Amino acid sequence: MSALLEKSTSSEKGEVVILETVEDSVLDTIQTSEYGFTPDELEEIKDVAKTLTLEETRQKASLILRIHEHDPNFPHPIIDNLKAFLQNDDILNQPDTYDSLIQEVKRQLALITYNSPYASVRAVVSNHDDPNTPSSTIRAWVIGLFFVVVVATTNQIFSIRQPSITLGGHSAQVLSYPLGRAAERWLPNRSITVLGQRISLNPGPFSKKEHMLITIMASVGSLIPYTSYIVWTQYLSQYFNQPYAGSFSYQVLIGLATNMIGYGLAGMARRFLVWPSYCVWPTSLITVAINSAFHDEGNAPVRGPFGKVFTMSRLRLFMYAFGIMFFYFWFPNTIFQALSIFNWISWIAPDNVRLNGVVGFNNGVGLNPVPTFDWLNILHSGVDPLMIPLFSTVNKFAGSLLSMLLILLMWYRNVFNTAYLPINSNRLYDHVGKLYNVSRIVDADGLFVAGGYQRYSPAFLAAGNITNFLSFFAIYTATLTYALLYHVHEIKLGFLDLWRSLRTAEKDLVRHQDVHNRIMASYREVPEWWFFGILLFSIACGVTGVAAWPTYTSPAVVFYGIILCLVFVVPIGIIKAMTGIEVSLAVLAEFMGGSLFPGNALAMNYMKAYGFVTCSHAISFAHDLKLAHYVKIPPRQTFCAQIVATVVSTLICTALLNFQMNHIPGVCTTEAPFRFTCPNVNSFFTSAVIWGTIGPRKVFGTGGAYTLTLLGFPAGIAIVLACYYAKRRFNTVSWLRQIHPVVILSGGAIWAPYNISYIWPAVPVAWFSWVYLKRRWSAFWAKYAFVFAAALTTGVAISGLVIFVIFQSHGVKFDWWGNRVSYQGCEALGDPCRLLRLKKGDTFGPRTGE
């Protein structure tokens, strides 16, 4: 085996450094493959390797193998090399005989500790830091808080609109750059005194750390309080009609509780989700890529397709791609919507029920080889195929394909009476196939009425929805099993670190040997008691909100929710950090809330908020902590920025919520102006009644129509165990390392109303980037791929906002064939086609009174 840094190679595995020379000798080394090192850095790495003794090499190799052996992101050849090194006992007795292998392993270990072992991280994250670079400056705080106000206001106002519009961190990241440069140019070079310290108004060039701090604040501000949905359904007369929910203090308490509990948990979980190098957080790299495009001055030429050397800067590529996508998105979104929903097979026979059940984009399972030309559809659930690893995209597609077969089998065989319903709907239906009328089973206070339920009908689910629940049940047990089998060592070390940090002031970062942790170890870490203080304060807010008003709910619901979050936050966070796929706790929180508090929809909603939402927020905050970790923002500055942004956003959203409830006539009804019809609030209310009022016992319990779906819980354990033992039994089969059982199951949880048309288009895009480009022109891929992805995503976001302001807010529509053809026949959005139809007066399922 050739020495790692000594020779040029065209290996498909692409894990070695490639050295090439351009005709004009612009740089001696322009193609540095996946590792991305300069010649000087390579010499430094060699020097580091020479300092390692044989015993140190074995210890480091053993530790890396223990952590990364089953890591699908980690380079396979290095794993094979480390195994060969550690399993050969003769190396200790005859080191001279194996000198070539020993030196190669030493260099690989030096590479891993000198920079990130992951190509995607090396492509956009610098392994150098200047501690003198300003980050928490006055101009950064002013611009950051400005965007907190803007995104919080926009997201709260339009959260009740159909369709809604959302501003996120990426939009603020792009728009804040010119403001930062303007502040750099126009602010006077003066200083003011704050708490006894002199702080400059204009500390020099607008830095990447300032820019990222602004982005983090905007990202936090974009999260409107989930408890606003609880307040909407409580306060308005068409829902539960509970006037006390209009109290501003009540709203602020429960809003701060859900947001701040998540942050407290994220802080304590950072040793599990932020510091370990295997926690790559693929979705964070797009943010770092935008940051790098705006601030990195280096522009080394790289060899790329067509045998050319590309010298275009990342910033210029970003602006070109952003501009193209900004204007292109007008076509699939507004002008020619058939490009977005390209259900061309349905056009052949739009009224053919069996055909459209299979190929339909709107109401079918979406089996279509070319279903869309809309980048927003490819970015299903915010997962960018150019950013997340290829194995994540392929695993999710495999899961959706397998679950599609189950849906078709149920529908065509009329299992669970699904043939009387649309094949893929997230709505609830009664025993005549109409939408379920929840008002017939509740009283004026929104409490369950058994007699009304007996006289009316059970709730029925479509085939896609049944598969969705089955997959979610399997995901939850699979997530815990996966964490115990694959990450028990790291989780154990994390808890030991947490315990040690509570007893002493010891630095936890020292056990993490990658370069980013070594750099961050020079900054003062946030004390654990800060996060514990936030957590205790948040719990107090939540308990007060539940107990001080007539919610008819025990304050214990806050602790039940936190316990659920504590069980899952680390396993879900690790999976998200490694794969880019997030497991939602919504279904499990609803299931448990409805079981613990039967007949009480409000209690179930609280369980959902303090179980599912706090976990989701904790993972979101951990993602932002990783951003700061990558860009080397001092942890205490990040802490202050996130806390202040959270409080400001919560107060703004709560104030706007009160204004919307009391000053928009007919809000959340069909008569509401500006299309403020509250589609998400309506779905939340229906879910609350079904899960909280009817309760999961009547749907999934003994004698329930869907009791068999509970087999998903043991199935999740069995699937993970099967994958684990298959990998151990056939450990030489490299592709088995790419199988991720939890991500496969997540592919089965995409249904109702989404389908495979939202998943499949990402596969060829991901293959083209991660396989075709990366293997042939790895330096080209490293320089441009993530910046290009960031430009496309940002272009869609900004274009969507402009289109809304210009056209949609004024009700302007383009009514022509290209905007109507995708909604014909069985693809119409009103009443989807069913395989079987009832005769007049007939019903399916249990008879009235049964």
N, C-alpha and C positions, 0 to 999 in steps of 0.2 A: 504494500500500500504506500503510495507516494506521500512524502511529507506535505503537510497541509498548505504551507505558505510558499513552497519552493517552486511549484510547477504550475503551468497553465493547463487548463483542462476544459473540455466541453461536456462534462458529465451532466446527464439529465437531472441528477439530484441537486446540482447547482449549489453545493454547500462549501465549495472551496473558492479561494480568491483568484480571479482571472486578471492577468496583467496584459495590457495591450498598449500599443503606441500609435498615436495618430500621426499622419503624414507631416503635419506642420509642427509637431512636438509641442502643442499647446500645453499639455501636461504629460509627464512621463507615464502616469497612471490615470486613465480616464474611466476604465471599466473595472470597477472593484466588486462586482457581483453583489451577493446579498449582504456581505459584511460591511461594505462601504467605508473602508479605512484608507487613509493616505499612506504613502510609503514611509513617512516618518513614524506614523502610528504603528505600522507593521513592525518596524524595528524596535519600537518600545515594547510591543507585545512579545517579541522574541526575547527581549531582555528580561521581561517578567517571567517568561517560561523557564529561563535558565536558573532562576532563583529557587524554583520548586525542587524539594527533595523527593525521592521516590515515595517515602512514606506519606508526605503531604499530598502528593499526587493521588495516591490511593484513597486517602481520606476524602479529598475533594471530589474525586470521581465517584466514590460510593454515595456521597451526599447528593450529588447532582442526579445520579441514576435513580436514587430513591424518590426524589421529588418529580423528575421529569420522564420516568420510564413510560408512563401511560399518557403523557401529555401529547395530544395530536398536533400541537403547534410546534413542538420542539424538533429540530433537524434530526431525521432518522439516522443518517450516517454517523453522527456523533454518538447516538445511543449504541449503535452497533460497535463502534470503536471502544467505548467505555466498557461494554460487556466483555469484549474480547480481552481487554486489558485486565479487568478484575477477575475473570474466570480462569486466567492462566497463572497457576501457582509457580510455574518455573521462572516467572519474571523476577521474583524476589531472590531466587537462588542464582540465576544467571542473567543479571541485568544487561551485561554487555551484548549478549546474544540478541536481545530484543530492544536494542538501543533505538532503532528507527521507530518502533511502535511507541516506546516510552516518550520520545521527543515529540511525536505527533500528538499524543494525548496531552502532554504538558502545554503544547501550543493551543490546543482546543480549549483547555481549561482557562488559559490566559485570555483567549478570545471572549469566552463566556463572561468572565469577570471584568474584562476591560470595557465591554459594551453589552448590550442586551443580546441574548442568544436568538432573538426572534427578528427575522428579516423585516417584518412589517413595522416593528418598533424602530429598528435602526434607520429605516427609510425616512422617518420624519422627526425623531426625537434625538436631540444632541446629547452626547455623553460628556459635555463640558459645561461649566457654569462659571459665571462671573458674579461673585457675591455682592459686588458693588452696583450691580444693575438695579435700578429702582423698580419697585412694584407697587407698594401701598403708598401712592402719592396723592396729593390733594386732587389733582386733575383726574386721576384714575377713579377716585371715590365719587367725584361730581358726575363724571360721565357714566360710571357704573350705576349710581342711584337714579340718574336720569332714565337709563334704559330699563331699570327695574320698574319704574313708574310706567313707562311706555308699554312694556310687554305685559305687565300685570293688568293694566287698564284695558288693553286690547283683548287679551285672552278672556278676561271676566265678562266684558260687554258682549263679545261675540260667541261666548260659550253656549248661549241659549238660542243662537241663530241656526237656521237650516238653509244652506250648510254652514257649519261653523268655520271660523278662521283663526289660526293660531300663529303667534310669533314665538320663536324659540331662540336659543342661544346663538345659533349660527347667523341668523338675521342680524342680531345685535352685534355680533363679532365683525361682520362686514361693514355695517353702518357706523360702528364706533371708530374704525380706523381713521377716516378723514377728520373726525372730530379730535382725535388724539393728535394727529399731525397739525391741525389748526391750533390746538392748545400749545403745542411745542413751538409753533412759529409766533403766536401772538401774545401769549401770556408774558407778563413782565418777569424779569429774573430777580425776584424779590423773595424775601423769607418772612415767615410769620412764626410766632411762638405759640406752641400748643403743648400744654402740660409740661412747660419748662424746656421744651426742645425746639430748636430752630428748624423749620421745615420750609423748603424752597417751593415756591409756586411753579417754577419751571426748572426741573432738575436736569434738563437736557433733552436729547432725542427721546421720542415716545417709544418705550421699550416693549419687547415681547411679553415681559412679565406683567407690565401694566395692562397690556391688551388682554392677556389671559385672565387677569383678575376681574376686569370688566365683564368678560364673557361668562365667567363663573357666576358673578352677581346676577347677570341677566338670565342665565340658565335657572338659577334658584327662583328668581322672580317670575319666571314663566309658569311655575307650578301653582295654579290657583287651588285654594283649599278644597279638597274633595268633600268636606262637610257642607259645602254650599248646596250640594244635591240633597242632603238631608234637610237643610233649612227650606229649600224650595218646596219639597213634598210635604213638609210639616205646615208651612205658613199658608200656602194658597188654598182657597176654598174648594177648588176642584179636586184636591188631593185629600190630606188628612185634616186640614182646617184647624190648626192649633196656633192661635194668635201669639202665644208667648214666644214662639220661635222668631218673631220679629225683633226681639231684644238684641241690641248691638253687643252687649256684654256677653250674652250667651253665645252668639255667633263667633265672637273673637276668641272666647275660651276654648271652644271645641276645635276651631280652626288652628289656633296656635298649638293645641295639644297634638293633633295628627301630624302637623309639619315638624314640630320640634322633637317629638319622640323619635321620628325617623332620623333626625340629625344626631341626637344623642347616641342612638344605636350605631349609626355609621361611624362615629368617632371611635367607639369601642371595638368595632369590627374592622378597623383599618389595618390591623396586624394580620388579618385573614384575607382582606380584599384589596388592599392598596400596596403594602410593602412587598409581598412576594413577587418575584419577577414573572412567574407563570401567570399572574393576573395581568394579562396584557390589556384588557379592556379595548377590544377592536373598535367599538363605536366611539371611543375617545380620540382615536388616531385621526379621524376626519377633522376634528377641532384643532388638534395640534398641527395638522397639515395646512389648514388655513392660516394659522399663526405663523408657521414657517414661511409660507408663500409671501406674506406681507413683510417679514422682518429679516429673513436670512439674505445676506448679501452675496454669499458664495454662489457661483454659477458655473460649476465645472462641466465641460462638455461630456456627453455620453453617446456611445454608439447605440443606434436603435434600428427600427425596421428600414427596409429598402437600402441597407448598407450605408446609411447616412450618419453623420455625427450631428447631434442636436445640441444647440447652444441656447435655446430659448430659456429664459428664466422661469421659475415656478410662478412668480407673480403674473407675468405676461400670459402664461398658459391659463392661469386661473381667470383672468379677465376675459380672454377670448372664449373659453368654455362657458363662463358665466353668461356672457352676452348672448351666445348662441342659444343656450337653454332658456334664457329669459324670454327671448322672442319665440322660440319654438313652442314653448309650453302654452302659448295662446291658442294654438291649433287644437291639441287634444282636449284642452280644458274648456274652450269656449267656441271656437270657430268651426272645428271639424271634430266633433266628439266621438265619431266612429273610430278615430285613431286611438282613443283611449279604451273604448270597449269594442274591440275588433272581433266581434262574434260572427265572422263571415260565414261559418258553416251554418249558423242558424238562419242566415238570409235565404238559404236554399229552400227551406220548408219551415217557416216561422211558427206554424201551428202544429207541427208534428211533435207530440208530447214525448215520445220515446227518444227521438233524436235530441231534442233540446234538454231533456233531463241529463243527457251525457255531455253535450258540448256547450250548453248554455253558460254564458258568462254571468248574467244577472241572477238567474234562478236555477241553474243546473250545477253540475259538479265541475264544469269548466275544462273538459278534456279537449284542448285545442293547441295545435303545434305553434301557432302564431297568434296569441290572444290580445296583444296590446303593443302600442308604440308610445306609450306614456311612461316616462321615467318615474312618475309618482306611483303608478301601480307596481312597478318593479321594486320600488322602495317599500314594499308591504310591511306594515308594522314598524316602520323606521329602520329596517335592516337593509343595509347597503351591500349588495354582492361584491362591490369593488373594495369594501372595507373589511367585512368579516371574513374569516378563513373559508377556503373552498369547502372543507369538510363539513362546516356548519350548514352551508347552503345545500349541499348534496344530501346530507342526512335529513334535513327538514323536508326536502322534496321527496325523499324515499318514504318518509312517514306519511306524507300527504297522499302519495300514490297508493300505498297499501290501505290506508283508511278509506280512500275513494272506492276501492273495490267492496269494502264492507257496506258503504252507503248504498251503492248500486244493488248489492244483494238484498239488503233490507227493503229497499223501495220496490224492486221488481217482484219480490216474494211476499210483499205486504206484511213483513214482520213488524210487530207493534202497531199495526194499522197505519203504517207510514204511507201506503199507496194512496190514501184518502187525503193526504196533505202535500204541500210542496216538498220537493226532495231536499232542499237546502235552505231552511229558513230558521231564524233565531226567535221567531214569534211563538206564542203559545196559542193553542187551538182547543175548541170544545168538541163534543162528540158529533157535531154535524159538520165539522171542518171549518167553522168560522173562528175569527179571532176571539180569544177568551175574554169574556166580559167580567172583570174582577168586581165591579160594583154589585153583582148579584150574590156575592159570597161574603160581603163585609157589611158591618153596621156603620152608623154615622161617625163613629170614632175610629174607623179603620180596623176594627177587631173582627176576627174570624167568626162567622155564623154557620154552625154545623148544619142547621136545617136548610139554609140557602144552598150550601154546597151539595147536599143530598138531592135537592130538587133540580139543581142545574147540571153540572157535569164535572168529571175530572179534567185535569189539564193534560193535553197531549203534545208531544214533541215531534218535530220533523226528523227524518233520518239523519240529516247532517248535524242537527242539534244533539241527538242521542250519541252519535259518534264523538262529538265534541266533549260531552260529559264523561263518556267512557275513557277518552284519552286523558282528560284532566285528572280523573281519579287515579289512573296509572302513573301519571307524571309525579304526583306528590310522593307516593311511596318510592318511585324510582329515584327521585332527587335525593331523598335521605339515604337510600341504599347505595347510590353512586358515591355520595360524599364519604360514607363509612368505608367503602371498599377502596376507593382511589385516593382519598385525601385525609385519611384518619391521622397520618403522621403529621401533616402540616397543621391540621386543626388542633391536635394535641399540643404541638409546640406553641400555637397561637394562644391557647388557654393558659399555658405555663407562663408565657410572656405577660399576659394580662394580669395574672396573679402576682408575678414578680414586680410588675410596674406599680401595682397597688400598694406593695409593701416597701418599695424603694424607689429612688429616682433614676434607676438604671435605664440606659438607652436600649430600646428594643431593636433598633435598626442594625445593631452590630451583627446579628446572626444572619442577616440577609446580605449576601456577598456581591450582588450585582452593582454596577457602577452608580446607578441612580440612588440607591439607598446609601452608598458611601458618601455621595455628594450631599444628600439631604441630612445626613448625620451631623453636618457642621452647623445646621440651624437648630434653634431651640424648639423642641417638640412641645405640643400642647399637653398639659398635665391631664391625667385621667379624670381628676375631680372636676375639671371644667365640663367634660361631657356628662359625667354623672350628675352634676348640678343641673345641666340642661334637661336631662332625662327626668329627674325628680320634679323640677318645675313644670314640665310638660304633663307628667302624670297628675300633678295637683290640679292643673287647669282642666284636664279631662274629667277627673272625678267631680270637680266642682260643677262643671257644665252639666253632667248627668244628674247629680244629686240636688242641685239648687233649684231646678225647674221641674215641673210635673211631667217628666218623661216616662214614668211608669217603668223605669229600667234600673236595675241594680248597678251601682258603681263598679261591681265586680267585672262588668263587661269590658272595662278598660284593661284590667289585668289579664282577662282571658285573651283579648286581642294581642296584648304585648307578648304573652307566652307563645301564642301561635307564631308571631313574628320572630321571636328569639329562636324557635326551633328551626325555622327555615331560612333566616336571613343569610347565614354563612353558606349553606349549600347552594341556595339560589344565586347568591352573589358570586361564588366561585364559578358556577356554570356560565353566568353572564359575562364574567371577566375573561373567561377562556374562549367562549364560543360566540359571544355577541347576542345570544338568545336568552331572553328573560322569561322565567316561569312565573305566571301570574297566580297569586293566591286568592283571587276573587271568588272562584267557585268553591274552594275549600272553606273560606271564611263565611260564605253564604250558607253552605251546607252545615257547618258547625253552629253558626248563629241561629239558624232555623231549628236545629235540634236542641240547642240549649235553652232557647226562649221561644217555644212553639206558640203560634198565634200572636206574636208581638213583632210587627214589622219594624218598628223603631229600634228595638233592642238588636234585631238582626243587622240593621244598618250601622249601628254603633260597632258591632262586632266586625263588620266588614271594614269600617273605617280604621279601627285600631289594630286589626289583624292584617288585612291586605294592603291598605294604603300606607301605613307606617313602614311596612316592609319595602314597598315600592319606593317610597321616599328615601329610605335608608340606602337602598342600592343606587338611587339617583345621586344622593349626596356623596356616596363613596366614589362614584364615577367622577364627580367634580374634584374630589380630593386627589384622585389619580392624575387628573389634568394638572393640578398644581404640583404634584410630585414630578411629573414629566418635565414641566417648564421650570421647576426649581423655585417656586414661590415659597417663602418661609411659612411654615404651618400655622403659626399664630396669626399671621395676616390673613391667611385663607379662612381660618376659624371666624375672625371678626367679620370678614366680608360676607360669609354665608349666613351668619346669625343676623346681621343687620338687614341683609336683603330679604331674608325670610320674614322678619317682623314687618318690614315696610310693605312687602307684597301682601301679607295677610291682612294688614289694616286697610290697604287700598281696596283689595278685592271685597272685603266685608262691607266697606262703606258703599261701594258700587252695587253690591248685592241688595242692600237696603233700598237704594235709589231705584233699582230695576223693579223690585217687588211692589213698591208703593207708587211709582210714577209712570210706569209703562201701561197704558190701558190694554186690558185683555191679554196680558202677558201669559205665555204658555197655553194659549188657546189658538184656534185657527183664525180668530179675528185680530190677533196681535199685529202691530205695525212692523215694518222692516223685517218680516219673517222671523220674529222672535217667538217661535212656536215651541221651543224647548224640547227638541227630539231626544236629547240625552236624559233630560229630567223625566220625560215620559217613560223611557226605557227603565230608568232607575226606579220609578214608582211601581211599574209592573213587576220588576224583579223583586222589589221589597214585599209586595203583596204575595207573590207566588212562594218565595222562599221563607218569608217571615210570617205571613198570615196562614196560607195553606200549610206550608212547612214541608221539608224534605221527606218526612216519614210517610206522608200520604202519596208521594211520588216515587220515592226510592226504597221505602221501608218494606216490611213484611206485608205482602199482598198488594204492594204498589205495582203500577204498570211497568216500571223500569227497574225493578229490583236487580235484574241480571247485570245491569251496568256496574253494580258494586264489585263485580269480579275484576274491575279495573285495578282496584287496590292491590290484591295479591299478584295480579298480572304484572304490575310495575316492578315488584320485587323480583319476580321470576325472570323477566326480560333482562334486567341488569345483571343478575347472577349468571344467566346464560352467556351474556357477552363477556363477563369477567373471566369465567372459566374457559371460554373459547380462546380468549387472548393468551391466557396462561398455557393452555394445551398446545396451541399453534403459535408460539411466540416468535417464530421466524417469518410468519406471514405479515408483511409490513402493512398491507391495506387494512388488516383488522384493527390496527391502532387508530385508524381514521373513523371507526364506527363509534358513535356516541349515542347510547340508548335514550338518554333524556331528550336530546335534540330530535331524534327520530320520533319519539312520542309527541314532541311539540308540533311536529308536522301533522299529527292527527287532531290537534286542537285548534286548527285554523278555520274550521268550518263554521257555517252559520253566522254571518252571511257570506264570508269569503270562501274561496274555493281554489282549486289547483291552478287556475289561470293567474292568480296572484303570486304563485310560488315558482312555477316552471320557468317563466322568462328570466329569472335571476340565475338559473343554472348555466346557460351558455355564456352569459355576461361574466360570471365568476370564473368559468373555465378559461375564457379568453385572457382574462387578466392574470389569474393566479397560476395558470399552467403555460399557456402559449407565450405570453409576453415575458413572464418572470423567468422562465427557463432559457429563453433565447436571448433576451436583452435585459438581464437582471438589473444593471445599473440604470437603464432607461426606465424600467418599471419602478425602481426605488425612488427615482427622482420625481417622476410625474404622476404615478397611478393614484396616489391618495389625494394629491392636489386636484387632479381632474375630477375625482369623485366628490370632493368638497365643493367644487365649482358647480357641478350639476345639481347637487342637493340645494345649495344656496340659491341658484338660479330659479329653481322651482318655487322655493319659499317666497322670494321677493316678487316673482312674477305673479304668483297666486294672490298676493296682497294687492298688487297694482290692479289686476283684473277685477278683484272684488270691488275696489274703490271706484273704478271707471264704469264697469258694466253691472255686476251683480247687485251692488247696493242700490242701483237705480232701476232694477228689474229689466235691464236690456237683455234680450235673447236673440239668437240667430236661428230662426225657424226655417230649416231646409232639410232636404233628404239626409245629408251627412250627419245631422244631429238627431234625426228621428229613426233611422234605420236600425239602430242597436236596441230599440225598445219595442219591437213588433212581436205580435203573437205571444208565445210562451215566455218571451223575454220582457214583456211589459212589467212595469214596476207595481202595478195595482194588485191583480189577483193572479198569482203564478198558476201554471197548469198542474193538474193532479193526474195521476195514472188511473185512479178509479174515482167514479162519481156516485154519490148516494142518490137513491130515488127519493122523491118528495116524502117527507115524514119519517124516513129511516135515520138511524143513528148507528155508530160503531162503538165498540168498547162496552164497559159495564152499563147496564140499563139504569134508568132513573131510580134512585133509592138504594142501589146496591153499593 
